[in-house]
Amino acid sequence: MTCQLTHRYNPDFSSLPDDQSKFNGRHKCAGCAYDEGRRLGSEKSPMLSLDYSQLPDSQAGTVRHKSVQAAFAKGYYDGVLTSY
Ligand SMILES: [Zn+2]
């Protein structure tokens, strides 16, 4: 599965750290990781988990080779902020 969403080209993701590790979600879509984190954050979910293996792949745009962990954490933070 390959991500086709426009968040692949969101310039906000260009500030995420690069991560080329094949064991840490490399080639997974950081935009989808961000969206999932944001969803959990807006719910102030007490349980955080993200199965990186379930994320769509992405080789495109600004999310290419970006850290899905950092994207998920930023999404969670932004989601929590929107709840106040
Ligand atoms: Zn995506």
PDB file of the backbone (N, CA, C, O) and the ligand in Angstrom, with CONECT records:
HET     ZN  A 101       1
ATOM      1  N   MET A   1       0.852  -1.194   0.000  1.00  0.00           N
ATOM      2  CA  MET A   1       0.000   0.000   0.000  1.00  0.00           C
ATOM      3  C   MET A   1       0.891   1.249   0.000  1.00  0.00           C
ATOM      4  O   MET A   1       1.838   1.362   0.779  1.00  0.00           O
ATOM      5  N   THR A   2       0.564   2.154  -0.876  1.00  0.00           N
ATOM      6  CA  THR A   2       1.323   3.396  -0.976  1.00  0.00           C
ATOM      7  C   THR A   2       0.398   4.576  -0.743  1.00  0.00           C
ATOM      8  O   THR A   2      -0.678   4.658  -1.335  1.00  0.00           O
ATOM      9  N   CYS A   3       0.818   5.489   0.121  1.00  0.00           N
ATOM     10  CA  CYS A   3      -0.004   6.650   0.447  1.00  0.00           C
ATOM     11  C   CYS A   3      -0.172   7.557  -0.762  1.00  0.00           C
ATOM     12  O   CYS A   3       0.794   7.875  -1.454  1.00  0.00           O
ATOM     13  N   GLN A   4      -1.411   7.971  -1.007  1.00  0.00           N
ATOM     14  CA  GLN A   4      -1.694   8.879  -2.126  1.00  0.00           C
ATOM     15  C   GLN A   4      -2.223  10.224  -1.628  1.00  0.00           C
ATOM     16  O   GLN A   4      -2.668  11.047  -2.429  1.00  0.00           O
ATOM     17  N   LEU A   5      -2.178  10.454  -0.320  1.00  0.00           N
ATOM     18  CA  LEU A   5      -2.762  11.670   0.237  1.00  0.00           C
ATOM     19  C   LEU A   5      -1.860  12.875   0.003  1.00  0.00           C
ATOM     20  O   LEU A   5      -0.645  12.742  -0.138  1.00  0.00           O
ATOM     21  N   THR A   6      -2.480  14.056  -0.037  1.00  0.00           N
ATOM     22  CA  THR A   6      -1.714  15.263  -0.354  1.00  0.00           C
ATOM     23  C   THR A   6      -0.788  15.679   0.788  1.00  0.00           C
ATOM     24  O   THR A   6       0.092  16.519   0.601  1.00  0.00           O
ATOM     25  N   HIS A   7      -0.989  15.083   1.990  1.00  0.00           N
ATOM     26  CA  HIS A   7      -0.079  15.471   3.079  1.00  0.00           C
ATOM     27  C   HIS A   7       1.370  15.058   2.796  1.00  0.00           C
ATOM     28  O   HIS A   7       2.292  15.484   3.491  1.00  0.00           O
ATOM     29  N   ARG A   8       1.553  14.248   1.797  1.00  0.00           N
ATOM     30  CA  ARG A   8       2.932  13.882   1.422  1.00  0.00           C
ATOM     31  C   ARG A   8       3.733  15.108   1.005  1.00  0.00           C
ATOM     32  O   ARG A   8       4.963  15.109   1.068  1.00  0.00           O
ATOM     33  N   TYR A   9       3.023  16.157   0.575  1.00  0.00           N
ATOM     34  CA  TYR A   9       3.720  17.357   0.081  1.00  0.00           C
ATOM     35  C   TYR A   9       3.600  18.532   1.040  1.00  0.00           C
ATOM     36  O   TYR A   9       3.930  19.667   0.695  1.00  0.00           O
ATOM     37  N   ASN A  10       3.114  18.244   2.268  1.00  0.00           N
ATOM     38  CA  ASN A  10       2.978  19.310   3.262  1.00  0.00           C
ATOM     39  C   ASN A  10       4.368  19.813   3.672  1.00  0.00           C
ATOM     40  O   ASN A  10       5.181  19.041   4.180  1.00  0.00           O
ATOM     41  N   PRO A  11       4.642  21.108   3.451  1.00  0.00           N
ATOM     42  CA  PRO A  11       5.988  21.617   3.769  1.00  0.00           C
ATOM     43  C   PRO A  11       6.316  21.552   5.247  1.00  0.00           C
ATOM     44  O   PRO A  11       7.489  21.599   5.618  1.00  0.00           O
ATOM     45  N   ASP A  12       5.278  21.441   6.126  1.00  0.00           N
ATOM     46  CA  ASP A  12       5.543  21.335   7.563  1.00  0.00           C
ATOM     47  C   ASP A  12       6.395  20.119   7.892  1.00  0.00           C
ATOM     48  O   ASP A  12       7.120  20.116   8.886  1.00  0.00           O
ATOM     49  N   PHE A  13       6.310  19.092   7.065  1.00  0.00           N
ATOM     50  CA  PHE A  13       7.033  17.865   7.362  1.00  0.00           C
ATOM     51  C   PHE A  13       8.517  17.953   6.993  1.00  0.00           C
ATOM     52  O   PHE A  13       9.309  17.085   7.359  1.00  0.00           O
ATOM     53  N   SER A  14       8.875  18.996   6.275  1.00  0.00           N
ATOM     54  CA  SER A  14      10.277  19.100   5.872  1.00  0.00           C
ATOM     55  C   SER A  14      11.194  19.351   7.062  1.00  0.00           C
ATOM     56  O   SER A  14      12.404  19.148   6.970  1.00  0.00           O
ATOM     57  N   SER A  15      10.608  19.802   8.205  1.00  0.00           N
ATOM     58  CA  SER A  15      11.439  20.059   9.384  1.00  0.00           C
ATOM     59  C   SER A  15      11.657  18.807  10.224  1.00  0.00           C
ATOM     60  O   SER A  15      12.434  18.838  11.178  1.00  0.00           O
ATOM     61  N   LEU A  16      10.995  17.720   9.894  1.00  0.00           N
ATOM     62  CA  LEU A  16      11.203  16.479  10.644  1.00  0.00           C
ATOM     63  C   LEU A  16      12.607  15.942  10.378  1.00  0.00           C
ATOM     64  O   LEU A  16      13.170  16.149   9.304  1.00  0.00           O
ATOM     65  N   PRO A  17      13.164  15.248  11.376  1.00  0.00           N
ATOM     66  CA  PRO A  17      14.492  14.667  11.142  1.00  0.00           C
ATOM     67  C   PRO A  17      14.438  13.548  10.111  1.00  0.00           C
ATOM     68  O   PRO A  17      13.438  12.845   9.974  1.00  0.00           O
ATOM     69  N   ASP A  18      15.522  13.410   9.406  1.00  0.00           N
ATOM     70  CA  ASP A  18      15.639  12.303   8.465  1.00  0.00           C
ATOM     71  C   ASP A  18      15.841  11.002   9.222  1.00  0.00           C
ATOM     72  O   ASP A  18      16.486  10.987  10.271  1.00  0.00           O
ATOM     73  N   ASP A  19      15.307   9.933   8.711  1.00  0.00           N
ATOM     74  CA  ASP A  19      15.550   8.619   9.299  1.00  0.00           C
ATOM     75  C   ASP A  19      15.607   7.594   8.186  1.00  0.00           C
ATOM     76  O   ASP A  19      14.607   7.302   7.529  1.00  0.00           O
ATOM     77  N   GLN A  20      16.772   7.068   7.994  1.00  0.00           N
ATOM     78  CA  GLN A  20      16.970   6.097   6.916  1.00  0.00           C
ATOM     79  C   GLN A  20      17.021   4.675   7.441  1.00  0.00           C
ATOM     80  O   GLN A  20      17.274   3.737   6.685  1.00  0.00           O
ATOM     81  N   SER A  21      16.777   4.513   8.752  1.00  0.00           N
ATOM     82  CA  SER A  21      16.892   3.172   9.309  1.00  0.00           C
ATOM     83  C   SER A  21      15.776   2.274   8.809  1.00  0.00           C
ATOM     84  O   SER A  21      14.599   2.615   8.923  1.00  0.00           O
ATOM     85  N   LYS A  22      16.130   1.164   8.273  1.00  0.00           N
ATOM     86  CA  LYS A  22      15.112   0.259   7.747  1.00  0.00           C
ATOM     87  C   LYS A  22      14.311  -0.415   8.845  1.00  0.00           C
ATOM     88  O   LYS A  22      13.290  -1.046   8.571  1.00  0.00           O
ATOM     89  N   PHE A  23      14.771  -0.287  10.103  1.00  0.00           N
ATOM     90  CA  PHE A  23      14.056  -0.921  11.208  1.00  0.00           C
ATOM     91  C   PHE A  23      13.108   0.046  11.909  1.00  0.00           C
ATOM     92  O   PHE A  23      12.402  -0.345  12.838  1.00  0.00           O
ATOM     93  N   ASN A  24      13.085   1.269  11.484  1.00  0.00           N
ATOM     94  CA  ASN A  24      12.311   2.282  12.184  1.00  0.00           C
ATOM     95  C   ASN A  24      11.285   2.956  11.295  1.00  0.00           C
ATOM     96  O   ASN A  24      11.094   4.170  11.374  1.00  0.00           O
ATOM     97  N   GLY A  25      10.644   2.205  10.477  1.00  0.00           N
ATOM     98  CA  GLY A  25       9.582   2.783   9.670  1.00  0.00           C
ATOM     99  C   GLY A  25      10.078   3.477   8.423  1.00  0.00           C
ATOM    100  O   GLY A  25       9.379   4.322   7.863  1.00  0.00           O
ATOM    101  N   ARG A  26      11.262   3.136   7.986  1.00  0.00           N
ATOM    102  CA  ARG A  26      11.761   3.723   6.753  1.00  0.00           C
ATOM    103  C   ARG A  26      10.796   3.424   5.606  1.00  0.00           C
ATOM    104  O   ARG A  26      10.265   2.321   5.473  1.00  0.00           O
ATOM    105  N   HIS A  27      10.599   4.436   4.800  1.00  0.00           N
ATOM    106  CA  HIS A  27       9.702   4.355   3.641  1.00  0.00           C
ATOM    107  C   HIS A  27       8.232   4.343   4.028  1.00  0.00           C
ATOM    108  O   HIS A  27       7.368   4.262   3.155  1.00  0.00           O
ATOM    109  N   LYS A  28       7.931   4.421   5.327  1.00  0.00           N
ATOM    110  CA  LYS A  28       6.541   4.565   5.734  1.00  0.00           C
ATOM    111  C   LYS A  28       6.170   6.040   5.678  1.00  0.00           C
ATOM    112  O   LYS A  28       7.029   6.917   5.766  1.00  0.00           O
ATOM    113  N   CYS A  29       4.877   6.292   5.529  1.00  0.00           N
ATOM    114  CA  CYS A  29       4.445   7.674   5.350  1.00  0.00           C
ATOM    115  C   CYS A  29       4.405   8.421   6.685  1.00  0.00           C
ATOM    116  O   CYS A  29       3.597   8.103   7.558  1.00  0.00           O
ATOM    117  N   ALA A  30       5.278   9.412   6.835  1.00  0.00           N
ATOM    118  CA  ALA A  30       5.309  10.208   8.063  1.00  0.00           C
ATOM    119  C   ALA A  30       4.041  11.052   8.190  1.00  0.00           C
ATOM    120  O   ALA A  30       3.635  11.399   9.299  1.00  0.00           O
ATOM    121  N   GLY A  31       3.420  11.379   7.066  1.00  0.00           N
ATOM    122  CA  GLY A  31       2.168  12.137   7.107  1.00  0.00           C
ATOM    123  C   GLY A  31       1.053  11.336   7.769  1.00  0.00           C
ATOM    124  O   GLY A  31       0.267  11.876   8.548  1.00  0.00           O
ATOM    125  N   CYS A  32       0.991  10.051   7.453  1.00  0.00           N
ATOM    126  CA  CYS A  32      -0.016   9.187   8.075  1.00  0.00           C
ATOM    127  C   CYS A  32       0.298   8.983   9.554  1.00  0.00           C
ATOM    128  O   CYS A  32      -0.616   8.916  10.376  1.00  0.00           O
ATOM    129  N   ALA A  33       1.577   8.884   9.900  1.00  0.00           N
ATOM    130  CA  ALA A  33       1.967   8.764  11.309  1.00  0.00           C
ATOM    131  C   ALA A  33       1.553  10.022  12.067  1.00  0.00           C
ATOM    132  O   ALA A  33       1.068   9.946  13.196  1.00  0.00           O
ATOM    133  N   TYR A  34       1.750  11.186  11.432  1.00  0.00           N
ATOM    134  CA  TYR A  34       1.355  12.448  12.042  1.00  0.00           C
ATOM    135  C   TYR A  34      -0.155  12.486  12.271  1.00  0.00           C
ATOM    136  O   TYR A  34      -0.610  12.854  13.354  1.00  0.00           O
ATOM    137  N   ASP A  35      -0.926  12.110  11.263  1.00  0.00           N
ATOM    138  CA  ASP A  35      -2.395  12.152  11.374  1.00  0.00           C
ATOM    139  C   ASP A  35      -2.895  11.248  12.488  1.00  0.00           C
ATOM    140  O   ASP A  35      -3.817  11.610  13.218  1.00  0.00           O
ATOM    141  N   GLU A  36      -2.286  10.062  12.621  1.00  0.00           N
ATOM    142  CA  GLU A  36      -2.702   9.143  13.668  1.00  0.00           C
ATOM    143  C   GLU A  36      -2.342   9.718  15.053  1.00  0.00           C
ATOM    144  O   GLU A  36      -3.133   9.631  15.992  1.00  0.00           O
ATOM    145  N   GLY A  37      -1.159  10.297  15.163  1.00  0.00           N
ATOM    146  CA  GLY A  37      -0.774  10.936  16.418  1.00  0.00           C
ATOM    147  C   GLY A  37      -1.710  12.080  16.770  1.00  0.00           C
ATOM    148  O   GLY A  37      -2.099  12.247  17.926  1.00  0.00           O
ATOM    149  N   ARG A  38      -2.064  12.856  15.773  1.00  0.00           N
ATOM    150  CA  ARG A  38      -2.941  14.006  16.011  1.00  0.00           C
ATOM    151  C   ARG A  38      -4.336  13.551  16.459  1.00  0.00           C
ATOM    152  O   ARG A  38      -4.959  14.171  17.321  1.00  0.00           O
ATOM    153  N   ARG A  39      -4.801  12.477  15.868  1.00  0.00           N
ATOM    154  CA  ARG A  39      -6.104  11.936  16.256  1.00  0.00           C
ATOM    155  C   ARG A  39      -6.075  11.504  17.722  1.00  0.00           C
ATOM    156  O   ARG A  39      -6.992  11.818  18.481  1.00  0.00           O
ATOM    157  N   LEU A  40      -5.032  10.790  18.117  1.00  0.00           N
ATOM    158  CA  LEU A  40      -4.925  10.333  19.501  1.00  0.00           C
ATOM    159  C   LEU A  40      -4.760  11.515  20.451  1.00  0.00           C
ATOM    160  O   LEU A  40      -5.297  11.506  21.558  1.00  0.00           O
ATOM    161  N   GLY A  41      -4.018  12.527  20.017  1.00  0.00           N
ATOM    162  CA  GLY A  41      -3.800  13.700  20.850  1.00  0.00           C
ATOM    163  C   GLY A  41      -5.072  14.488  21.085  1.00  0.00           C
ATOM    164  O   GLY A  41      -5.321  14.954  22.197  1.00  0.00           O
ATOM    165  N   SER A  42      -5.880  14.641  20.044  1.00  0.00           N
ATOM    166  CA  SER A  42      -7.120  15.415  20.171  1.00  0.00           C
ATOM    167  C   SER A  42      -8.108  14.704  21.094  1.00  0.00           C
ATOM    168  O   SER A  42      -8.993  15.332  21.677  1.00  0.00           O
ATOM    169  N   GLU A  43      -7.944  13.381  21.218  1.00  0.00           N
ATOM    170  CA  GLU A  43      -8.778  12.610  22.155  1.00  0.00           C
ATOM    171  C   GLU A  43      -8.117  12.512  23.526  1.00  0.00           C
ATOM    172  O   GLU A  43      -8.692  11.944  24.454  1.00  0.00           O
ATOM    173  N   LYS A  44      -6.919  13.060  23.653  1.00  0.00           N
ATOM    174  CA  LYS A  44      -6.084  12.873  24.850  1.00  0.00           C
ATOM    175  C   LYS A  44      -6.053  11.398  25.256  1.00  0.00           C
ATOM    176  O   LYS A  44      -6.224  11.034  26.420  1.00  0.00           O
ATOM    177  N   SER A  45      -5.833  10.605  24.277  1.00  0.00           N
ATOM    178  CA  SER A  45      -5.830   9.168  24.519  1.00  0.00           C
ATOM    179  C   SER A  45      -4.798   8.797  25.577  1.00  0.00           C
ATOM    180  O   SER A  45      -3.638   9.195  25.469  1.00  0.00           O
ATOM    181  N   PRO A  46      -5.203   8.038  26.606  1.00  0.00           N
ATOM    182  CA  PRO A  46      -4.246   7.630  27.635  1.00  0.00           C
ATOM    183  C   PRO A  46      -3.333   6.497  27.170  1.00  0.00           C
ATOM    184  O   PRO A  46      -2.331   6.186  27.815  1.00  0.00           O
ATOM    185  N   MET A  47      -3.688   5.900  26.064  1.00  0.00           N
ATOM    186  CA  MET A  47      -2.869   4.793  25.564  1.00  0.00           C
ATOM    187  C   MET A  47      -2.370   5.150  24.177  1.00  0.00           C
ATOM    188  O   MET A  47      -3.160   5.371  23.259  1.00  0.00           O
ATOM    189  N   LEU A  48      -1.070   5.204  24.032  1.00  0.00           N
ATOM    190  CA  LEU A  48      -0.500   5.540  22.739  1.00  0.00           C
ATOM    191  C   LEU A  48       0.151   4.324  22.125  1.00  0.00           C
ATOM    192  O   LEU A  48       1.028   3.696  22.719  1.00  0.00           O
ATOM    193  N   SER A  49      -0.287   4.009  20.946  1.00  0.00           N
ATOM    194  CA  SER A  49       0.442   2.983  20.216  1.00  0.00           C
ATOM    195  C   SER A  49       0.260   3.215  18.735  1.00  0.00           C
ATOM    196  O   SER A  49      -0.780   3.691  18.280  1.00  0.00           O
ATOM    197  N   LEU A  50       1.274   2.876  18.006  1.00  0.00           N
ATOM    198  CA  LEU A  50       1.213   2.989  16.562  1.00  0.00           C
ATOM    199  C   LEU A  50       2.013   1.838  15.989  1.00  0.00           C
ATOM    200  O   LEU A  50       3.206   1.686  16.252  1.00  0.00           O
ATOM    201  N   ASP A  51       1.332   1.040  15.207  1.00  0.00           N
ATOM    202  CA  ASP A  51       2.011  -0.077  14.554  1.00  0.00           C
ATOM    203  C   ASP A  51       2.581   0.436  13.238  1.00  0.00           C
ATOM    204  O   ASP A  51       1.861   0.592  12.252  1.00  0.00           O
ATOM    205  N   TYR A  52       3.866   0.693  13.239  1.00  0.00           N
ATOM    206  CA  TYR A  52       4.489   1.292  12.062  1.00  0.00           C
ATOM    207  C   TYR A  52       4.363   0.399  10.836  1.00  0.00           C
ATOM    208  O   TYR A  52       4.347   0.874   9.701  1.00  0.00           O
ATOM    209  N   SER A  53       4.274  -0.897  11.085  1.00  0.00           N
ATOM    210  CA  SER A  53       4.175  -1.810   9.944  1.00  0.00           C
ATOM    211  C   SER A  53       2.842  -1.653   9.214  1.00  0.00           C
ATOM    212  O   SER A  53       2.702  -2.076   8.066  1.00  0.00           O
ATOM    213  N   GLN A  54       1.849  -1.035   9.897  1.00  0.00           N
ATOM    214  CA  GLN A  54       0.530  -0.862   9.286  1.00  0.00           C
ATOM    215  C   GLN A  54       0.409   0.438   8.490  1.00  0.00           C
ATOM    216  O   GLN A  54      -0.589   0.656   7.803  1.00  0.00           O
ATOM    217  N   LEU A  55       1.408   1.286   8.582  1.00  0.00           N
ATOM    218  CA  LEU A  55       1.347   2.550   7.843  1.00  0.00           C
ATOM    219  C   LEU A  55       1.558   2.311   6.354  1.00  0.00           C
ATOM    220  O   LEU A  55       2.284   1.400   5.958  1.00  0.00           O
ATOM    221  N   PRO A  56       0.915   3.140   5.533  1.00  0.00           N
ATOM    222  CA  PRO A  56       1.205   3.046   4.103  1.00  0.00           C
ATOM    223  C   PRO A  56       2.644   3.461   3.812  1.00  0.00           C
ATOM    224  O   PRO A  56       3.257   4.211   4.572  1.00  0.00           O
ATOM    225  N   ASP A  57       3.151   2.972   2.728  1.00  0.00           N
ATOM    226  CA  ASP A  57       4.482   3.390   2.283  1.00  0.00           C
ATOM    227  C   ASP A  57       4.409   4.771   1.653  1.00  0.00           C
ATOM    228  O   ASP A  57       3.357   5.187   1.169  1.00  0.00           O
ATOM    229  N   SER A  58       5.516   5.469   1.662  1.00  0.00           N
ATOM    230  CA  SER A  58       5.591   6.688   0.883  1.00  0.00           C
ATOM    231  C   SER A  58       7.021   6.963   0.476  1.00  0.00           C
ATOM    232  O   SER A  58       7.942   6.940   1.292  1.00  0.00           O
ATOM    233  N   GLN A  59       7.175   7.219  -0.784  1.00  0.00           N
ATOM    234  CA  GLN A  59       8.491   7.562  -1.331  1.00  0.00           C
ATOM    235  C   GLN A  59       8.474   8.984  -1.860  1.00  0.00           C
ATOM    236  O   GLN A  59       9.444   9.439  -2.466  1.00  0.00           O
ATOM    237  N   ALA A  60       7.382   9.679  -1.632  1.00  0.00           N
ATOM    238  CA  ALA A  60       7.168  10.929  -2.354  1.00  0.00           C
ATOM    239  C   ALA A  60       7.231  12.141  -1.441  1.00  0.00           C
ATOM    240  O   ALA A  60       7.080  12.035  -0.224  1.00  0.00           O
ATOM    241  N   GLY A  61       7.455  13.286  -2.052  1.00  0.00           N
ATOM    242  CA  GLY A  61       7.249  14.576  -1.402  1.00  0.00           C
ATOM    243  C   GLY A  61       8.115  14.816  -0.190  1.00  0.00           C
ATOM    244  O   GLY A  61       9.216  14.280  -0.071  1.00  0.00           O
ATOM    245  N   THR A  62       7.585  15.652   0.729  1.00  0.00           N
ATOM    246  CA  THR A  62       8.376  16.093   1.879  1.00  0.00           C
ATOM    247  C   THR A  62       8.446  15.039   2.977  1.00  0.00           C
ATOM    248  O   THR A  62       9.265  15.171   3.887  1.00  0.00           O
ATOM    249  N   VAL A  63       7.618  13.998   2.926  1.00  0.00           N
ATOM    250  CA  VAL A  63       7.667  12.981   3.981  1.00  0.00           C
ATOM    251  C   VAL A  63       8.686  11.886   3.675  1.00  0.00           C
ATOM    252  O   VAL A  63       8.903  10.990   4.490  1.00  0.00           O
ATOM    253  N   ARG A  64       9.302  11.960   2.515  1.00  0.00           N
ATOM    254  CA  ARG A  64      10.230  10.903   2.127  1.00  0.00           C
ATOM    255  C   ARG A  64      11.399  10.815   3.103  1.00  0.00           C
ATOM    256  O   ARG A  64      12.087  11.799   3.375  1.00  0.00           O
ATOM    257  N   HIS A  65      11.598   9.613   3.616  1.00  0.00           N
ATOM    258  CA  HIS A  65      12.721   9.336   4.517  1.00  0.00           C
ATOM    259  C   HIS A  65      12.682  10.155   5.798  1.00  0.00           C
ATOM    260  O   HIS A  65      13.720  10.379   6.420  1.00  0.00           O
ATOM    261  N   LYS A  66      11.497  10.604   6.198  1.00  0.00           N
ATOM    262  CA  LYS A  66      11.401  11.339   7.455  1.00  0.00           C
ATOM    263  C   LYS A  66      11.054  10.384   8.582  1.00  0.00           C
ATOM    264  O   LYS A  66      10.495   9.309   8.364  1.00  0.00           O
ATOM    265  N   SER A  67      11.400  10.803   9.800  1.00  0.00           N
ATOM    266  CA  SER A  67      11.171   9.965  10.972  1.00  0.00           C
ATOM    267  C   SER A  67       9.680   9.850  11.275  1.00  0.00           C
ATOM    268  O   SER A  67       9.024  10.848  11.573  1.00  0.00           O
ATOM    269  N   VAL A  68       9.147   8.632  11.199  1.00  0.00           N
ATOM    270  CA  VAL A  68       7.743   8.438  11.534  1.00  0.00           C
ATOM    271  C   VAL A  68       7.515   8.595  13.042  1.00  0.00           C
ATOM    272  O   VAL A  68       6.423   8.968  13.470  1.00  0.00           O
ATOM    273  N   GLN A  69       8.548   8.308  13.846  1.00  0.00           N
ATOM    274  CA  GLN A  69       8.414   8.494  15.287  1.00  0.00           C
ATOM    275  C   GLN A  69       8.241   9.972  15.612  1.00  0.00           C
ATOM    276  O   GLN A  69       7.366  10.347  16.392  1.00  0.00           O
ATOM    277  N   ALA A  70       9.081  10.804  15.010  1.00  0.00           N
ATOM    278  CA  ALA A  70       8.980  12.243  15.252  1.00  0.00           C
ATOM    279  C   ALA A  70       7.662  12.788  14.720  1.00  0.00           C
ATOM    280  O   ALA A  70       7.055  13.661  15.338  1.00  0.00           O
ATOM    281  N   ALA A  71       7.222  12.280  13.584  1.00  0.00           N
ATOM    282  CA  ALA A  71       5.957  12.733  13.004  1.00  0.00           C
ATOM    283  C   ALA A  71       4.783  12.366  13.913  1.00  0.00           C
ATOM    284  O   ALA A  71       3.871  13.167  14.119  1.00  0.00           O
ATOM    285  N   PHE A  72       4.816  11.163  14.446  1.00  0.00           N
ATOM    286  CA  PHE A  72       3.754  10.701  15.344  1.00  0.00           C
ATOM    287  C   PHE A  72       3.734  11.559  16.615  1.00  0.00           C
ATOM    288  O   PHE A  72       2.669  11.982  17.065  1.00  0.00           O
ATOM    289  N   ALA A  73       4.902  11.810  17.183  1.00  0.00           N
ATOM    290  CA  ALA A  73       4.985  12.607  18.413  1.00  0.00           C
ATOM    291  C   ALA A  73       4.525  14.042  18.174  1.00  0.00           C
ATOM    292  O   ALA A  73       3.825  14.615  19.009  1.00  0.00           O
ATOM    293  N   LYS A  74       4.911  14.623  17.047  1.00  0.00           N
ATOM    294  CA  LYS A  74       4.486  15.988  16.724  1.00  0.00           C
ATOM    295  C   LYS A  74       2.973  16.035  16.505  1.00  0.00           C
ATOM    296  O   LYS A  74       2.304  16.980  16.924  1.00  0.00           O
ATOM    297  N   GLY A  75       2.454  15.018  15.853  1.00  0.00           N
ATOM    298  CA  GLY A  75       1.014  14.952  15.650  1.00  0.00           C
ATOM    299  C   GLY A  75       0.267  14.862  16.962  1.00  0.00           C
ATOM    300  O   GLY A  75      -0.761  15.515  17.146  1.00  0.00           O
ATOM    301  N   TYR A  76       0.777  14.061  17.869  1.00  0.00           N
ATOM    302  CA  TYR A  76       0.132  13.930  19.176  1.00  0.00           C
ATOM    303  C   TYR A  76       0.147  15.269  19.909  1.00  0.00           C
ATOM    304  O   TYR A  76      -0.863  15.695  20.469  1.00  0.00           O
ATOM    305  N   TYR A  77       1.290  15.914  19.898  1.00  0.00           N
ATOM    306  CA  TYR A  77       1.424  17.222  20.555  1.00  0.00           C
ATOM    307  C   TYR A  77       0.454  18.235  19.950  1.00  0.00           C
ATOM    308  O   TYR A  77      -0.255  18.931  20.678  1.00  0.00           O
ATOM    309  N   ASP A  78       0.424  18.317  18.636  1.00  0.00           N
ATOM    310  CA  ASP A  78      -0.476  19.262  17.971  1.00  0.00           C
ATOM    311  C   ASP A  78      -1.940  18.924  18.268  1.00  0.00           C
ATOM    312  O   ASP A  78      -2.772  19.817  18.430  1.00  0.00           O
ATOM    313  N   GLY A  79      -2.241  17.631  18.336  1.00  0.00           N
ATOM    314  CA  GLY A  79      -3.599  17.211  18.642  1.00  0.00           C
ATOM    315  C   GLY A  79      -4.015  17.607  20.046  1.00  0.00           C
ATOM    316  O   GLY A  79      -5.143  18.051  20.260  1.00  0.00           O
ATOM    317  N   VAL A  80      -3.113  17.449  21.001  1.00  0.00           N
ATOM    318  CA  VAL A  80      -3.397  17.863  22.372  1.00  0.00           C
ATOM    319  C   VAL A  80      -3.638  19.378  22.423  1.00  0.00           C
ATOM    320  O   VAL A  80      -4.555  19.837  23.105  1.00  0.00           O
ATOM    321  N   LEU A  81      -2.827  20.143  21.713  1.00  0.00           N
ATOM    322  CA  LEU A  81      -2.989  21.599  21.709  1.00  0.00           C
ATOM    323  C   LEU A  81      -4.354  22.014  21.186  1.00  0.00           C
ATOM    324  O   LEU A  81      -4.942  22.975  21.683  1.00  0.00           O
ATOM    325  N   THR A  82      -4.866  21.299  20.187  1.00  0.00           N
ATOM    326  CA  THR A  82      -6.158  21.664  19.617  1.00  0.00           C
ATOM    327  C   THR A  82      -7.303  21.380  20.581  1.00  0.00           C
ATOM    328  O   THR A  82      -8.412  21.879  20.389  1.00  0.00           O
ATOM    329  N   SER A  83      -7.045  20.582  21.616  1.00  0.00           N
ATOM    330  CA  SER A  83      -8.112  20.214  22.540  1.00  0.00           C
ATOM    331  C   SER A  83      -8.306  21.271  23.640  1.00  0.00           C
ATOM    332  O   SER A  83      -9.253  21.191  24.422  1.00  0.00           O
ATOM    333  N   TYR A  84      -7.397  22.264  23.691  1.00  0.00           N
ATOM    334  CA  TYR A  84      -7.527  23.308  24.715  1.00  0.00           C
ATOM    335  C   TYR A  84      -8.232  24.546  24.149  1.00  0.00           C
ATOM    336  O   TYR A  84      -8.429  25.526  24.867  1.00  0.00           O
TER     337      TYR A  84
HETATM  338 ZN    ZN A 101       0.303   9.332   4.205  1.00  0.00          ZN2+
END
